């Protein structure tokens, strides 16, 4: 007869080791997590950044946001004219009505700080006195004359089947302009 196995008495250190192992396994199951590959956009940006020059803000962007940068009053009297890139940094040339030039010169540091917040790292400003360039008021001409009540009623009747309010508004403006332009031609 084979010898009968005797039951071992549990060792207190075994219980402690098993509890520690249980706690360690409770926190993580399976394989350890690995970070995935970086995104393609990040890799492309990292590779392209040294190859592309850092242009910063363009003159067109400054002209568009000029009233936000200098305020409404100074924007009516001044206009950004040219951005010049030098070794020392970017120089902004501003055209100003004669009376506004001292105000621009006095507030140059504040304007440069606001330009920096807008994304243009301007290190110097040059002020040219003279008349401001003409600015266009957009590509929409005002209607030559208001339509008569009969013409408005005919236009409204023609657009009665249009249910989209945005489309109806655009077609109404187009119809008014077409009727008014028909009188001129």
URBELSUL-V778595 format. One record per backbone hydrogen bond with DSSP energy under -0.5 kcal/mol. CO is the residue of the C=O (numbers start at 0). NH is the residue of the N-H. E is the energy in kcal/mol with one decimal. If there is no record, write none. Layout:
# URBELSUL-V778595
co=CO nh=NH e=E
co=CO nh=NH e=E
This chain:
# URBELSUL-V778595
co=10 nh=13 e=-0.7
co=10 nh=14 e=-1.4
co=11 nh=15 e=-1.5
co=12 nh=16 e=-2.4
co=13 nh=17 e=-2.6
co=14 nh=18 e=-2.1
co=15 nh=19 e=-2.2
co=16 nh=20 e=-2.3
co=17 nh=21 e=-2.5
co=18 nh=22 e=-2.3
co=19 nh=23 e=-2.2
co=20 nh=24 e=-2.4
co=21 nh=25 e=-1.7
co=22 nh=26 e=-1.1
co=23 nh=27 e=-0.9
co=38 nh=42 e=-1.8
co=39 nh=43 e=-2.6
co=40 nh=44 e=-2.5
co=41 nh=45 e=-2.2
co=42 nh=46 e=-2.1
co=43 nh=47 e=-2.6
co=44 nh=48 e=-2.1
co=45 nh=49 e=-0.5
co=47 nh=50 e=-0.7
co=47 nh=51 e=-1.8
co=52 nh=54 e=-1.1
co=57 nh=61 e=-2.0
co=58 nh=62 e=-2.7
co=59 nh=63 e=-2.2
co=60 nh=64 e=-1.9
co=62 nh=65 e=-0.7
co=64 nh=67 e=-0.6
co=64 nh=68 e=-1.5
co=65 nh=69 e=-2.7
co=66 nh=70 e=-1.4
co=70 nh=74 e=-2.0
co=71 nh=75 e=-1.4
co=72 nh=76 e=-0.6
co=73 nh=76 e=-0.6
co=73 nh=77 e=-1.2
co=76 nh=96 e=-2.5
co=78 nh=94 e=-2.9
co=81 nh=92 e=-3.2
co=83 nh=85 e=-0.6
co=83 nh=90 e=-3.1
co=88 nh=85 e=-2.8
co=89 nh=122 e=-2.6
co=89 nh=123 e=-1.3
co=90 nh=83 e=-2.9
co=90 nh=92 e=-0.5
co=91 nh=93 e=-0.6
co=91 nh=125 e=-2.9
co=92 nh=80 e=-3.3
co=92 nh=81 e=-1.5
co=93 nh=127 e=-3.0
co=94 nh=78 e=-2.1
co=95 nh=129 e=-2.3
co=96 nh=99 e=-2.1
co=96 nh=100 e=-0.9
co=97 nh=100 e=-0.7
co=99 nh=103 e=-2.3
co=100 nh=104 e=-2.5
co=101 nh=105 e=-2.3
co=102 nh=106 e=-2.0
co=104 nh=107 e=-0.9
co=106 nh=110 e=-2.6
co=107 nh=111 e=-2.7
co=108 nh=112 e=-2.0
co=109 nh=113 e=-2.3
co=110 nh=114 e=-2.6
co=111 nh=115 e=-2.1
co=112 nh=116 e=-1.9
co=113 nh=117 e=-1.6
co=114 nh=118 e=-0.6
co=114 nh=119 e=-2.7
co=115 nh=118 e=-0.8
co=118 nh=56 e=-0.6
co=118 nh=120 e=-0.6
co=119 nh=121 e=-1.6
co=120 nh=89 e=-1.1
co=123 nh=91 e=-2.3
co=125 nh=93 e=-3.2
co=125 nh=127 e=-0.5
co=127 nh=95 e=-3.0
co=138 nh=140 e=-0.6
co=147 nh=151 e=-2.5
co=148 nh=152 e=-2.2
co=149 nh=153 e=-2.3
co=150 nh=154 e=-2.2
co=151 nh=155 e=-2.6
co=152 nh=156 e=-2.3
co=153 nh=157 e=-1.9
co=154 nh=158 e=-1.5
co=156 nh=159 e=-1.0
co=158 nh=161 e=-1.3
co=160 nh=162 e=-0.5
co=163 nh=167 e=-2.6
co=164 nh=168 e=-2.2
co=165 nh=169 e=-2.1
co=166 nh=170 e=-2.7
co=167 nh=171 e=-2.1
co=168 nh=172 e=-2.2
co=169 nh=173 e=-2.3
co=170 nh=174 e=-2.6
co=171 nh=175 e=-2.5
co=172 nh=176 e=-2.3
co=173 nh=177 e=-2.5
co=174 nh=178 e=-2.5
co=175 nh=179 e=-2.4
co=176 nh=180 e=-2.3
co=177 nh=181 e=-1.7
co=178 nh=182 e=-0.8
co=179 nh=182 e=-0.5
co=179 nh=183 e=-0.7
co=180 nh=183 e=-0.5
co=180 nh=184 e=-1.5
